[in-house]
Amino acid sequence: MNKVAVTYWDNSHTISIAARPRTKTASAQTKTTPQWLVFAVIASITCMLCMAINLRAFSEMSAELEQNEHLSLAAEQLSNENLGLQTEVHSLKNDSRTVEREARKIGMSRPNEKVLVPVN
């Protein structure tokens, strides 16, 4: 080996010097995340979670309101039909003309009465 190679590769002639601690350069330093960024990420995840929960609750409430309106309308229609049937029952109990009219609808007649039946 030549003298230059021996200088670099042969450590037997060199004197060891205590190593100084090296200062870290900007590229070698570890990057730390700023605290405000961590807080912002946690806050945004919390906000998104709250919005998702509120959106689901709102959609369920809207569906229940629609179902409530539908059932209220059905109950009102049944109440009106019930009132009509009660009126009809009252008139059948108390009005003889109504009883006679309903009897003629089902084909009944009075004794000695001639009923005309169409021949179609």
C-alpha positions, 0 to 999 in steps of 0.5 A, a space after each residue: 500500500 502506498 503512504 496515502 492509503 496507509 494514512 487512511 486505513 491503518 489506525 496503528 499510527 494515529 492518536 485517538 482523540 476524545 470525540 466531541 459531541 456533534 451538534 445536530 444540523 437542521 436536517 438531522 434534527 427530529 421533527 416534532 409535531 406542533 401542539 396546536 396541530 394535534 389539538 386541531 386534529 382532535 377537535 376536528 374529529 370530535 366535531 365530525 363525530 358530533 355532526 354525524 350523531 346529530 345528522 342521524 338523530 335529525 333524520 330519525 326525527 324527521 322520519 318519526 314526524 312524517 309517520 306521526 302526521 300519517 297516523 294522525 291523518 289516519 286516526 282523523 279519517 277513522 274518527 269521521 267514519 265512526 261518526 258517520 256510522 254512529 249517525 246511521 245507527 241512530 237513524 236506523 233505530 229511530 227513523 222508520 223511513 230509513 229502516 224501510 229504505 234499507 229494507 228495500 235495498 236488500 229486496 224486502 217488501 211489505 205484505 200485499 205490495 208488488 215489487 217491480 223487478 227489471 228483466 235485464 
